[in-house]
Amino acid sequence: MLKAIILIGGPQKGTRFRPLSLDIPKPLFPVAGLPLIQHHVEACAALGNLKEILLIGFYPVAQLQEFVNDMQKQYNMTIKYLQEFIALGTAGGLYHFRDQIRYGNPDAFFVMNGDICADFPLAELYRFHKQQNKALVTIMGTEATRQQSLNYGCMVTNKDTNEVTHYVEKPSSYVSTLINCGIYVFSLDVFPVIAEAFNAKQEEYYRNGNGSRDTGYIQLEQEILSPLAGTGKMFVLQTSNWWSQLKTAGSAIYANRHYLELYKTRYPERLYTPSGEGGCAIIPDVHIDPTASVHPTAVLGPNVSIGPGVSIGPGVRIRESIILANATVEQRSLVIYSIIGRGSRVGQWARVEGTPSDPDPNKPFAKMDNVSLFNSDGRMNPSITILGCSVSVPSETILLNCIVLPNKELSRSIKNEIIL
């Protein structure tokens, strides 16, 4: 029997994802028509011997309960949300809820960061973990460029045994191009290791008064993985499957593209295919919610997701974009490399356009860089255009490389600005 833990953080995390996270928790942001962490749940549910999924974070229960109930019904398995009383870090939450994780004596448990988007090779990862003698943890790793690797946990390995001999989280100088994907398999024997870190922090605080009172805050990467490197108990499975992090809104466009591509082979029913004369023109791949209204003269694609209750008018052209629930795009408008927020409206003959922010849109395994919004001379870098919820773009205007916070009614064309 296996379990899975999805670490989802809380509302004070994910600030780089604003304004999209201002009205909806980041773990529930829809990518390719599904809430972000539903892709995690779906990958876990595909494993026949995985019996329970635990979501750990510090969002209010009310924000997650409906999603949890829906997932339990849809996948017919036990799914629970465990709310932290305070942010406990990536390992602190595991230790705090260790009794719930160990209940039923699972053979092992997966741990997955909630901001990961990937073609999850969980069965392969578990098989690899079982093959390693006395492995406490197996990490899923992938290859990055030298520059990109500085933003992730970097690993040095024994090429013959795949043992991790050295681990550094976000190093200040180059260590390795093999990076941590934020997806793990743990043996239950890891809990004594976490307990040692917890007890050491408590002892240090009560003996010397050093450090934070919050001794329960434990960082998995720095306080657990780094000391385990070189002990013969930590291994890595390197994968070439698609993987990225959803840190910025721009990375949502990138993730949307690749999830839609995965649908072609795994869930083709989620992709829209015109039937008869009433369908709009499609350039694959496109997902359209059944409750959306799309005029037959509209042209959508490639890589477009249309949410529930959306209205797309005559002659509209949309590509490389996500249109969220109940938004309206009126006739003859153009939307490119943009995210249109919930309940927002784009007027007639308007142009909403952004600039792709991933390093190379044609490179399937490119990692998202943590690029600043502004360059050295204070000007805003080109980015995808984002409309928060309930934003109104007037007819016959152009919005280029802009971020607009919720509940704004624009009155003119705007370029390279953040509208507060």
Secondary structure as a PSIPRED ss2 file (coil, helix, strand):
# PSIPRED VFORMAT (PSIPRED V4.0)

   1 M C   1.000  0.000  0.000
   2 L E   0.000  0.000  1.000
   3 K E   0.000  0.000  1.000
   4 A E   0.000  0.000  1.000
   5 I E   0.000  0.000  1.000
   6 I E   0.000  0.000  1.000
   7 L E   0.000  0.000  1.000
   8 I E   0.000  0.000  1.000
   9 G E   0.000  0.000  1.000
  10 G C   1.000  0.000  0.000
  11 P C   1.000  0.000  0.000
  12 Q C   1.000  0.000  0.000
  13 K C   1.000  0.000  0.000
  14 G C   1.000  0.000  0.000
  15 T H   0.000  1.000  0.000
  16 R H   0.000  1.000  0.000
  17 F H   0.000  1.000  0.000
  18 R C   1.000  0.000  0.000
  19 P C   1.000  0.000  0.000
  20 L C   1.000  0.000  0.000
  21 S C   1.000  0.000  0.000
  22 L C   1.000  0.000  0.000
  23 D C   1.000  0.000  0.000
  24 I C   1.000  0.000  0.000
  25 P C   1.000  0.000  0.000
  26 K H   0.000  1.000  0.000
  27 P H   0.000  1.000  0.000
  28 L H   0.000  1.000  0.000
  29 F C   1.000  0.000  0.000
  30 P E   0.000  0.000  1.000
  31 V E   0.000  0.000  1.000
  32 A C   1.000  0.000  0.000
  33 G C   1.000  0.000  0.000
  34 L E   0.000  0.000  1.000
  35 P E   0.000  0.000  1.000
  36 L H   0.000  1.000  0.000
  37 I H   0.000  1.000  0.000
  38 Q H   0.000  1.000  0.000
  39 H H   0.000  1.000  0.000
  40 H H   0.000  1.000  0.000
  41 V H   0.000  1.000  0.000
  42 E H   0.000  1.000  0.000
  43 A H   0.000  1.000  0.000
  44 C H   0.000  1.000  0.000
  45 A H   0.000  1.000  0.000
  46 A C   1.000  0.000  0.000
  47 L C   1.000  0.000  0.000
  48 G C   1.000  0.000  0.000
  49 N C   1.000  0.000  0.000
  50 L E   0.000  0.000  1.000
  51 K E   0.000  0.000  1.000
  52 E E   0.000  0.000  1.000
  53 I E   0.000  0.000  1.000
  54 L E   0.000  0.000  1.000
  55 L E   0.000  0.000  1.000
  56 I E   0.000  0.000  1.000
  57 G E   0.000  0.000  1.000
  58 F C   1.000  0.000  0.000
  59 Y C   1.000  0.000  0.000
  60 P C   1.000  0.000  0.000
  61 V H   0.000  1.000  0.000
  62 A H   0.000  1.000  0.000
  63 Q H   0.000  1.000  0.000
  64 L H   0.000  1.000  0.000
  65 Q H   0.000  1.000  0.000
  66 E H   0.000  1.000  0.000
  67 F H   0.000  1.000  0.000
  68 V H   0.000  1.000  0.000
  69 N H   0.000  1.000  0.000
  70 D H   0.000  1.000  0.000
  71 M H   0.000  1.000  0.000
  72 Q H   0.000  1.000  0.000
  73 K H   0.000  1.000  0.000
  74 Q H   0.000  1.000  0.000
  75 Y H   0.000  1.000  0.000
  76 N C   1.000  0.000  0.000
  77 M C   1.000  0.000  0.000
  78 T E   0.000  0.000  1.000
  79 I E   0.000  0.000  1.000
  80 K E   0.000  0.000  1.000
  81 Y E   0.000  0.000  1.000
  82 L E   0.000  0.000  1.000
  83 Q E   0.000  0.000  1.000
  84 E C   1.000  0.000  0.000
  85 F C   1.000  0.000  0.000
  86 I C   1.000  0.000  0.000
  87 A C   1.000  0.000  0.000
  88 L C   1.000  0.000  0.000
  89 G H   0.000  1.000  0.000
  90 T H   0.000  1.000  0.000
  91 A H   0.000  1.000  0.000
  92 G H   0.000  1.000  0.000
  93 G H   0.000  1.000  0.000
  94 L H   0.000  1.000  0.000
  95 Y H   0.000  1.000  0.000
  96 H H   0.000  1.000  0.000
  97 F C   1.000  0.000  0.000
  98 R H   0.000  1.000  0.000
  99 D H   0.000  1.000  0.000
 100 Q H   0.000  1.000  0.000
 101 I H   0.000  1.000  0.000
 102 R H   0.000  1.000  0.000
 103 Y C   1.000  0.000  0.000
 104 G C   1.000  0.000  0.000
 105 N C   1.000  0.000  0.000
 106 P C   1.000  0.000  0.000
 107 D C   1.000  0.000  0.000
 108 A E   0.000  0.000  1.000
 109 F E   0.000  0.000  1.000
 110 F E   0.000  0.000  1.000
 111 V E   0.000  0.000  1.000
 112 M E   0.000  0.000  1.000
 113 N E   0.000  0.000  1.000
 114 G C   1.000  0.000  0.000
 115 D C   1.000  0.000  0.000
 116 I E   0.000  0.000  1.000
 117 C E   0.000  0.000  1.000
 118 A E   0.000  0.000  1.000
 119 D C   1.000  0.000  0.000
 120 F C   1.000  0.000  0.000
 121 P C   1.000  0.000  0.000
 122 L H   0.000  1.000  0.000
 123 A H   0.000  1.000  0.000
 124 E H   0.000  1.000  0.000
 125 L H   0.000  1.000  0.000
 126 Y H   0.000  1.000  0.000
 127 R H   0.000  1.000  0.000
 128 F H   0.000  1.000  0.000
 129 H H   0.000  1.000  0.000
 130 K H   0.000  1.000  0.000
 131 Q H   0.000  1.000  0.000
 132 Q C   1.000  0.000  0.000
 133 N C   1.000  0.000  0.000
 134 K C   1.000  0.000  0.000
 135 A C   1.000  0.000  0.000
 136 L C   1.000  0.000  0.000
 137 V E   0.000  0.000  1.000
 138 T E   0.000  0.000  1.000
 139 I E   0.000  0.000  1.000
 140 M E   0.000  0.000  1.000
 141 G E   0.000  0.000  1.000
 142 T E   0.000  0.000  1.000
 143 E E   0.000  0.000  1.000
 144 A C   1.000  0.000  0.000
 145 T C   1.000  0.000  0.000
 146 R H   0.000  1.000  0.000
 147 Q H   0.000  1.000  0.000
 148 Q H   0.000  1.000  0.000
 149 S H   0.000  1.000  0.000
 150 L C   1.000  0.000  0.000
 151 N C   1.000  0.000  0.000
 152 Y C   1.000  0.000  0.000
 153 G E   0.000  0.000  1.000
 154 C E   0.000  0.000  1.000
 155 M E   0.000  0.000  1.000
 156 V E   0.000  0.000  1.000
 157 T E   0.000  0.000  1.000
 158 N C   1.000  0.000  0.000
 159 K C   1.000  0.000  0.000
 160 D C   1.000  0.000  0.000
 161 T C   1.000  0.000  0.000
 162 N C   1.000  0.000  0.000
 163 E E   0.000  0.000  1.000
 164 V E   0.000  0.000  1.000
 165 T E   0.000  0.000  1.000
 166 H E   0.000  0.000  1.000
 167 Y E   0.000  0.000  1.000
 168 V E   0.000  0.000  1.000
 169 E E   0.000  0.000  1.000
 170 K C   1.000  0.000  0.000
 171 P C   1.000  0.000  0.000
 172 S C   1.000  0.000  0.000
 173 S C   1.000  0.000  0.000
 174 Y C   1.000  0.000  0.000
 175 V C   1.000  0.000  0.000
 176 S C   1.000  0.000  0.000
 177 T C   1.000  0.000  0.000
 178 L E   0.000  0.000  1.000
 179 I E   0.000  0.000  1.000
 180 N E   0.000  0.000  1.000
 181 C E   0.000  0.000  1.000
 182 G E   0.000  0.000  1.000
 183 I E   0.000  0.000  1.000
 184 Y E   0.000  0.000  1.000
 185 V E   0.000  0.000  1.000
 186 F E   0.000  0.000  1.000
 187 S C   1.000  0.000  0.000
 188 L H   0.000  1.000  0.000
 189 D H   0.000  1.000  0.000
 190 V H   0.000  1.000  0.000
 191 F H   0.000  1.000  0.000
 192 P H   0.000  1.000  0.000
 193 V H   0.000  1.000  0.000
 194 I H   0.000  1.000  0.000
 195 A H   0.000  1.000  0.000
 196 E H   0.000  1.000  0.000
 197 A H   0.000  1.000  0.000
 198 F H   0.000  1.000  0.000
 199 N H   0.000  1.000  0.000
 200 A H   0.000  1.000  0.000
 201 K H   0.000  1.000  0.000
 202 Q H   0.000  1.000  0.000
 203 E H   0.000  1.000  0.000
 204 E H   0.000  1.000  0.000
 205 Y H   0.000  1.000  0.000
 206 Y H   0.000  1.000  0.000
 207 R H   0.000  1.000  0.000
 208 N H   0.000  1.000  0.000
 209 G C   1.000  0.000  0.000
 210 N C   1.000  0.000  0.000
 211 G C   1.000  0.000  0.000
 212 S C   1.000  0.000  0.000
 213 R C   1.000  0.000  0.000
 214 D C   1.000  0.000  0.000
 215 T C   1.000  0.000  0.000
 216 G C   1.000  0.000  0.000
 217 Y C   1.000  0.000  0.000
 218 I C   1.000  0.000  0.000
 219 Q C   1.000  0.000  0.000
 220 L H   0.000  1.000  0.000
 221 E H   0.000  1.000  0.000
 222 Q H   0.000  1.000  0.000
 223 E H   0.000  1.000  0.000
 224 I H   0.000  1.000  0.000
 225 L H   0.000  1.000  0.000
 226 S H   0.000  1.000  0.000
 227 P H   0.000  1.000  0.000
 228 L H   0.000  1.000  0.000
 229 A C   1.000  0.000  0.000
 230 G C   1.000  0.000  0.000
 231 T C   1.000  0.000  0.000
 232 G C   1.000  0.000  0.000
 233 K C   1.000  0.000  0.000
 234 M E   0.000  0.000  1.000
 235 F E   0.000  0.000  1.000
 236 V E   0.000  0.000  1.000
 237 L E   0.000  0.000  1.000
 238 Q E   0.000  0.000  1.000
 239 T C   1.000  0.000  0.000
 240 S C   1.000  0.000  0.000
 241 N C   1.000  0.000  0.000
 242 W C   1.000  0.000  0.000
 243 W E   0.000  0.000  1.000
 244 S E   0.000  0.000  1.000
 245 Q E   0.000  0.000  1.000
 246 L C   1.000  0.000  0.000
 247 K C   1.000  0.000  0.000
 248 T C   1.000  0.000  0.000
 249 A H   0.000  1.000  0.000
 250 G H   0.000  1.000  0.000
 251 S H   0.000  1.000  0.000
 252 A H   0.000  1.000  0.000
 253 I H   0.000  1.000  0.000
 254 Y H   0.000  1.000  0.000
 255 A H   0.000  1.000  0.000
 256 N H   0.000  1.000  0.000
 257 R H   0.000  1.000  0.000
 258 H H   0.000  1.000  0.000
 259 Y H   0.000  1.000  0.000
 260 L H   0.000  1.000  0.000
 261 E H   0.000  1.000  0.000
 262 L H   0.000  1.000  0.000
 263 Y H   0.000  1.000  0.000
 264 K H   0.000  1.000  0.000
 265 T H   0.000  1.000  0.000
 266 R H   0.000  1.000  0.000
 267 Y C   1.000  0.000  0.000
 268 P H   0.000  1.000  0.000
 269 E H   0.000  1.000  0.000
 270 R H   0.000  1.000  0.000
 271 L C   1.000  0.000  0.000
 272 Y C   1.000  0.000  0.000
 273 T C   1.000  0.000  0.000
 274 P C   1.000  0.000  0.000
 275 S C   1.000  0.000  0.000
 276 G C   1.000  0.000  0.000
 277 E C   1.000  0.000  0.000
 278 G C   1.000  0.000  0.000
 279 G C   1.000  0.000  0.000
 280 C C   1.000  0.000  0.000
 281 A E   0.000  0.000  1.000
 282 I E   0.000  0.000  1.000
 283 I C   1.000  0.000  0.000
 284 P C   1.000  0.000  0.000
 285 D C   1.000  0.000  0.000
 286 V E   0.000  0.000  1.000
 287 H E   0.000  0.000  1.000
 288 I E   0.000  0.000  1.000
 289 D C   1.000  0.000  0.000
 290 P C   1.000  0.000  0.000
 291 T C   1.000  0.000  0.000
 292 A C   1.000  0.000  0.000
 293 S E   0.000  0.000  1.000
 294 V E   0.000  0.000  1.000
 295 H C   1.000  0.000  0.000
 296 P C   1.000  0.000  0.000
 297 T C   1.000  0.000  0.000
 298 A C   1.000  0.000  0.000
 299 V E   0.000  0.000  1.000
 300 L E   0.000  0.000  1.000
 301 G C   1.000  0.000  0.000
 302 P C   1.000  0.000  0.000
 303 N C   1.000  0.000  0.000
 304 V E   0.000  0.000  1.000
 305 S E   0.000  0.000  1.000
 306 I E   0.000  0.000  1.000
 307 G C   1.000  0.000  0.000
 308 P C   1.000  0.000  0.000
 309 G C   1.000  0.000  0.000
 310 V C   1.000  0.000  0.000
 311 S E   0.000  0.000  1.000
 312 I E   0.000  0.000  1.000
 313 G C   1.000  0.000  0.000
 314 P C   1.000  0.000  0.000
 315 G C   1.000  0.000  0.000
 316 V C   1.000  0.000  0.000
 317 R E   0.000  0.000  1.000
 318 I E   0.000  0.000  1.000
 319 R E   0.000  0.000  1.000
 320 E C   1.000  0.000  0.000
 321 S E   0.000  0.000  1.000
 322 I E   0.000  0.000  1.000
 323 I E   0.000  0.000  1.000
 324 L C   1.000  0.000  0.000
 325 A C   1.000  0.000  0.000
 326 N C   1.000  0.000  0.000
 327 A C   1.000  0.000  0.000
 328 T E   0.000  0.000  1.000
 329 V E   0.000  0.000  1.000
 330 E C   1.000  0.000  0.000
 331 Q C   1.000  0.000  0.000
 332 R C   1.000  0.000  0.000
 333 S C   1.000  0.000  0.000
 334 L E   0.000  0.000  1.000
 335 V E   0.000  0.000  1.000
 336 I E   0.000  0.000  1.000
 337 Y C   1.000  0.000  0.000
 338 S E   0.000  0.000  1.000
 339 I E   0.000  0.000  1.000
 340 I E   0.000  0.000  1.000
 341 G C   1.000  0.000  0.000
 342 R C   1.000  0.000  0.000
 343 G C   1.000  0.000  0.000
 344 S C   1.000  0.000  0.000
 345 R E   0.000  0.000  1.000
 346 V E   0.000  0.000  1.000
 347 G C   1.000  0.000  0.000
 348 Q C   1.000  0.000  0.000
 349 W C   1.000  0.000  0.000
 350 A C   1.000  0.000  0.000
 351 R E   0.000  0.000  1.000
 352 V E   0.000  0.000  1.000
 353 E E   0.000  0.000  1.000
 354 G C   1.000  0.000  0.000
 355 T C   1.000  0.000  0.000
 356 P C   1.000  0.000  0.000
 357 S C   1.000  0.000  0.000
 358 D C   1.000  0.000  0.000
 359 P C   1.000  0.000  0.000
 360 D C   1.000  0.000  0.000
 361 P C   1.000  0.000  0.000
 362 N C   1.000  0.000  0.000
 363 K C   1.000  0.000  0.000
 364 P C   1.000  0.000  0.000
 365 F C   1.000  0.000  0.000
 366 A C   1.000  0.000  0.000
 367 K C   1.000  0.000  0.000
 368 M C   1.000  0.000  0.000
 369 D C   1.000  0.000  0.000
 370 N C   1.000  0.000  0.000
 371 V C   1.000  0.000  0.000
 372 S C   1.000  0.000  0.000
 373 L C   1.000  0.000  0.000
 374 F E   0.000  0.000  1.000
 375 N C   1.000  0.000  0.000
 376 S C   1.000  0.000  0.000
 377 D C   1.000  0.000  0.000
 378 G C   1.000  0.000  0.000
 379 R C   1.000  0.000  0.000
 380 M E   0.000  0.000  1.000
 381 N C   1.000  0.000  0.000
 382 P C   1.000  0.000  0.000
 383 S C   1.000  0.000  0.000
 384 I C   1.000  0.000  0.000
 385 T E   0.000  0.000  1.000
 386 I E   0.000  0.000  1.000
 387 L E   0.000  0.000  1.000
 388 G C   1.000  0.000  0.000
 389 C C   1.000  0.000  0.000
 390 S C   1.000  0.000  0.000
 391 V C   1.000  0.000  0.000
 392 S E   0.000  0.000  1.000
 393 V E   0.000  0.000  1.000
 394 P C   1.000  0.000  0.000
 395 S C   1.000  0.000  0.000
 396 E C   1.000  0.000  0.000
 397 T C   1.000  0.000  0.000
 398 I E   0.000  0.000  1.000
 399 L E   0.000  0.000  1.000
 400 L E   0.000  0.000  1.000
 401 N C   1.000  0.000  0.000
 402 C C   1.000  0.000  0.000
 403 I E   0.000  0.000  1.000
 404 V E   0.000  0.000  1.000
 405 L C   1.000  0.000  0.000
 406 P C   1.000  0.000  0.000
 407 N C   1.000  0.000  0.000
 408 K C   1.000  0.000  0.000
 409 E E   0.000  0.000  1.000
 410 L C   1.000  0.000  0.000
 411 S C   1.000  0.000  0.000
 412 R C   1.000  0.000  0.000
 413 S C   1.000  0.000  0.000
 414 I E   0.000  0.000  1.000
 415 K E   0.000  0.000  1.000
 416 N C   1.000  0.000  0.000
 417 E C   1.000  0.000  0.000
 418 I E   0.000  0.000  1.000
 419 I E   0.000  0.000  1.000
 420 L C   1.000  0.000  0.000
